[in-house]
Amino acid sequence: MSAIVVENLVKRYGDVEALRGISFEVSRGEVFGLLGPNGAGKTTTIKILTGLTKPTSGRAIVAGFDVVKEAAEVKRSIGWIASEVIVDDELTGWENLEIQARLAGVKNWRERAAELLRYFGLAEAANRLVGKYSTGMRKRLEVAMALLHGPEILFMDEPTVGLDVGARMGLWEVIRQINKDFGVTVLLTTHYMEEAEELCGRIAIINKGRLVAVGTPGELKAKYGVDVVELEVSKPVDPSKLSPFGEVVVLDGRVVVKTQRAEEKLADIVKAVDGIKSVRVKKASLDTVFINLTGASIEGEHADIKRLYARVRWARR
Ligand SMILES: Nc1ncnc2c1ncn2[C@@H]1O[C@H](COP(=O)(O)OP(=O)(O)OP(=O)(O)O)[C@@H](O)[C@H]1O
């Protein structure tokens, strides 16, 4: 049986059509990634699947239960980790787990909490204030809290945003381990292609509320991979000068040329354009699949920090 079935999901917020009819399935035991540029509808999808908001139309079945008609059963079957901080710094790890147990109504939680703390290497730190934990320890505690009631499916909305490289890779390892050891199905959203490629068996790419591709990283690269030449320009560009080299997308201050064997064409491409400030060539990869399908470039670290602050502000509202 599938862990998640999404059928023609539509979500409107007033005039904004956040989801325009998306459908996909996630098998039990999969690590499945939802990828898409800002505003694509990733968070909206997760909110519907976790029962935080209702779809305008369409249907979603999570762990065998309808997200609208059987919301309580869905809640019991899933765990949810947001990118914004959910642990309380002024409590110990153990106390955080206790609060989670009470919120989720977990009986006999003490044994399970002790087992999870051991599993995540936090047993010795259990009675220390979380404010004194390292980032990696906090993340492991968050995962322990989400697993306390024994969910079948774990939803993670941009789980590694704002983490440094070490903590990010540590969390990847945790996700792989819990998937293997507990058989938990994971649906995560991410902006990082590397993360999707490292972790996800299959990936769905969403753009402007529509699902534009789904498959394993290998399948997506074989089907949609292109070389991308990205030019940063100081003057407007006439796209017809670049069209002999491939498909041209003109963005704000940037031009993207989607092509094959980019290295052979680079000299001619550069000659055809005035006012080039910088040139970047990306060989076919999941990055270029994403650019090809969404026209969006991948966000850099700077944008990442801005996103994190925006999310923390949002979480505090
Ligand atoms: N509560 C809301 N009210 C009105 N519009 C909303 C609301 N929540 C989301 N939207 C809009 O719906 C669209 C999809 O948003 P969503 O947060 O699902 O995208 P996302 O892919 O998660 O983006 P991001 O990566 O930036 O978080 C956006 O246009 C957004 O502005």
The ligand as a MOL file (V3000), in Angstrom:
LIG
                    3D

  0  0  0     0  0            999 V3000
M  V30 BEGIN CTAB
M  V30 COUNTS 31 33 0 0 0
M  V30 BEGIN ATOM
M  V30 1 N -1.9050 31.6580 3.9750 0
M  V30 2 C -1.7240 32.1030 2.7400 0
M  V30 3 N -2.4710 33.1170 2.2430 0
M  V30 4 C -2.3110 33.5680 0.9760 0
M  V30 5 N -1.4080 33.0630 0.1060 0
M  V30 6 C -0.6100 32.0760 0.5400 0
M  V30 7 C -0.7180 31.5420 1.8690 0
M  V30 8 N 0.1870 30.5460 2.0100 0
M  V30 9 C 0.8440 30.4710 0.8170 0
M  V30 10 N 0.3550 31.3750 -0.0580 0
M  V30 11 C 0.7910 31.5580 -1.4560 0
M  V30 12 O 0.7010 30.3040 -2.1040 0
M  V30 13 C 1.8010 30.1020 -2.9880 0
M  V30 14 C 2.5560 28.8320 -2.6100 0
M  V30 15 O 3.1790 29.0220 -1.3360 0
M  V30 16 P 4.0080 27.9050 -0.5850 0
M  V30 17 O 4.4300 28.4700 0.7430 0
M  V30 18 O 3.2750 26.6390 -0.5960 0
M  V30 19 O 5.2800 27.7520 -1.5380 0
M  V30 20 P 6.6690 27.0490 -1.2650 0
M  V30 21 O 6.9590 26.2480 -2.4720 0
M  V30 22 O 6.6700 26.3450 0.0380 0
M  V30 23 O 7.6190 28.2950 -1.2260 0
M  V30 24 P 8.8930 28.5760 -0.2940 0
M  V30 25 O 9.9680 27.6990 -0.8240 0
M  V30 26 O 9.1630 30.0340 -0.5330 0
M  V30 27 O 8.4970 28.2660 1.1210 0
M  V30 28 C 2.6230 31.3690 -2.9010 0
M  V30 29 O 2.2350 32.2090 -3.9560 0
M  V30 30 C 2.2410 31.9580 -1.5730 0
M  V30 31 O 2.4110 33.3470 -1.5730 0
M  V30 END ATOM
M  V30 BEGIN BOND
M  V30 1 1 1 2
M  V30 2 1 2 3
M  V30 3 2 2 7
M  V30 4 2 3 4
M  V30 5 1 4 5
M  V30 6 2 5 6
M  V30 7 1 6 7
M  V30 8 1 6 10
M  V30 9 1 7 8
M  V30 10 2 8 9
M  V30 11 1 9 10
M  V30 12 1 10 11
M  V30 13 1 11 12
M  V30 14 1 11 30
M  V30 15 1 12 13
M  V30 16 1 13 14
M  V30 17 1 13 28
M  V30 18 1 14 15
M  V30 19 1 15 16
M  V30 20 2 16 17
M  V30 21 1 16 18
M  V30 22 1 16 19
M  V30 23 1 19 20
M  V30 24 2 20 21
M  V30 25 1 20 22
M  V30 26 1 20 23
M  V30 27 1 23 24
M  V30 28 2 24 25
M  V30 29 1 24 26
M  V30 30 1 24 27
M  V30 31 1 28 29
M  V30 32 1 28 30
M  V30 33 1 30 31
M  V30 END BOND
M  V30 END CTAB
M  END
